Amino acid sequence: MFEANGLMVFYENMLALNNVSLACGNEQIIGVFGANSAGKSTLMYTLAGIMLDIRKKEQMAGGERITLRGEISFQGERVEDAKPSVRAKAGIILCPERRRIFPESSVLENLEIGSYLATREQAEETLEYVFEIFPALKAITRRLGGFLSGGEQQMLAIGRALMAQPKLLLLDEPLLGLSPAIQYLLAKSIKEIKEQRKTSVIVAEQYARPIMPIIDHGYILENGSAVVEGGRRELMDNPDVKNAYFGT
Ligand SMILES: Nc1ncnc2c1ncn2[C@@H]1O[C@H](COP(=O)(O)OP(=O)(O)OP(=O)(O)O)[C@@H](O)[C@H]1O
């Protein structure tokens, strides 16, 4: 369904992604685990196409030289040269790191902004679904995004991404800075979203414990390279992975 092969990203001479390949099947959850600066956001930006925009902006500003290599295909079509808007229309939707919700817009407005790719019927149906999976949001539809707790903001960011009708949802560190209880609640919701919306998910996280139980397959990213990959059980039983990513 989705496949990336030989992805390389250079910021000037600094290699941020080194020959990374990954695949995500229909209705699968793929985990990408890595420490700070391992290259998770660079990978998610590359998959969503945002890296093309960043490269263009840098070129126009005479800034750093960004070089991209590798192939990405989605539902049988090559998309590595497709703009992020084209990928989004095809169903590749990124929910970026640090939520990036609109702080001065209400919960409802934030969700409506997400529905720009949906028909009216889809938007209405998805809005109901978002309130079903995140009932906490239903009680605060008029509250401004900036006044929400971290957990509520993350629910809103995922809800907004759902409004865009994803076939492949890219979640960049959705658990960052949240309490363990909220982390487990969100991990459970991500699994339900996959099952109930028949969506594929690629989730990048630093701390594997809450996410590992919901993935089908995972990759460990270190200094821009995918150093280990395997099924859920295989990764959970790997002593190196345990030590590095299951710490307290
Ligand atoms: N625009 C940029 N110019 C130069 N170097 C960059 C740029 N963006 C990221 N990097 C570097 O590339 C490497 C990978 O960064 P990236 O943000 O992808 O990591 P990450 O795994 O998402 O980390 P974090 O958990 O801190 O978000 C880091 O060494 C980072 O400093």
The ligand as an SDF file (V2000), in Angstrom:
LIG
                    3D

 31 33  0  0  0  0  0  0  0  0999 V2000
   16.7080   22.1450    8.7720 N   0  0  0  0  0  0  0  0  0  0  0  0
   17.7320   21.4650    9.2770 C   0  0  0  0  0  0  0  0  0  0  0  0
   19.0130   21.8280    9.0070 N   0  0  0  0  0  0  0  0  0  0  0  0
   20.0530   21.1390    9.4950 C   0  0  0  0  0  0  0  0  0  0  0  0
   19.9370   20.0630   10.2760 N   0  0  0  0  0  0  0  0  0  0  0  0
   18.7070   19.6520   10.5930 C   0  0  0  0  0  0  0  0  0  0  0  0
   17.5310   20.3290   10.1170 C   0  0  0  0  0  0  0  0  0  0  0  0
   16.4540   19.6720   10.6110 N   0  0  0  0  0  0  0  0  0  0  0  0
   16.9210   18.6490   11.3500 C   0  0  0  0  0  0  0  0  0  0  0  0
   18.2840   18.6350   11.3360 N   0  0  0  0  0  0  0  0  0  0  0  0
   19.1570   17.6550   11.9910 C   0  0  0  0  0  0  0  0  0  0  0  0
   18.8510   16.3760   11.4540 O   0  0  0  0  0  0  0  0  0  0  0  0
   18.8830   15.3890   12.4790 C   0  0  0  0  0  0  0  0  0  0  0  0
   17.5350   14.6800   12.5540 C   0  0  0  0  0  0  0  0  0  0  0  0
   16.5710   15.5920   13.0470 O   0  0  0  0  0  0  0  0  0  0  0  0
   15.0310   15.2220   13.2370 P   0  0  0  0  0  0  0  0  0  0  0  0
   14.3140   16.4490   13.6860 O   0  0  0  0  0  0  0  0  0  0  0  0
   14.5330   14.5570   12.0190 O   0  0  0  0  0  0  0  0  0  0  0  0
   15.1060   14.1600   14.4270 O   0  0  0  0  0  0  0  0  0  0  0  0
   13.9550   13.5950   15.3610 P   0  0  0  0  0  0  0  0  0  0  0  0
   14.2210   12.1380   15.4940 O   0  0  0  0  0  0  0  0  0  0  0  0
   12.6240   14.0040   14.8640 O   0  0  0  0  0  0  0  0  0  0  0  0
   14.2860   14.2860   16.7270 O   0  0  0  0  0  0  0  0  0  0  0  0
   13.3080   14.9840   17.8130 P   0  0  0  0  0  0  0  0  0  0  0  0
   12.7950   13.8730   18.6430 O   0  0  0  0  0  0  0  0  0  0  0  0
   14.2550   15.8840   18.5430 O   0  0  0  0  0  0  0  0  0  0  0  0
   12.2570   15.7190   17.0520 O   0  0  0  0  0  0  0  0  0  0  0  0
   19.2560   16.1160   13.7520 C   0  0  0  0  0  0  0  0  0  0  0  0
   20.6450   15.9980   13.9370 O   0  0  0  0  0  0  0  0  0  0  0  0
   18.8880   17.5550   13.4790 C   0  0  0  0  0  0  0  0  0  0  0  0
   19.6890   18.4390   14.1960 O   0  0  0  0  0  0  0  0  0  0  0  0
  1  2  1  0
  2  3  1  0
  2  7  2  0
  3  4  2  0
  4  5  1  0
  5  6  2  0
  6  7  1  0
  6 10  1  0
  7  8  1  0
  8  9  2  0
  9 10  1  0
 10 11  1  0
 11 12  1  0
 11 30  1  0
 12 13  1  0
 13 14  1  0
 13 28  1  0
 14 15  1  0
 15 16  1  0
 16 17  2  0
 16 18  1  0
 16 19  1  0
 19 20  1  0
 20 21  2  0
 20 22  1  0
 20 23  1  0
 23 24  1  0
 24 25  2  0
 24 26  1  0
 24 27  1  0
 28 29  1  0
 28 30  1  0
 30 31  1  0
M  END
$$$$
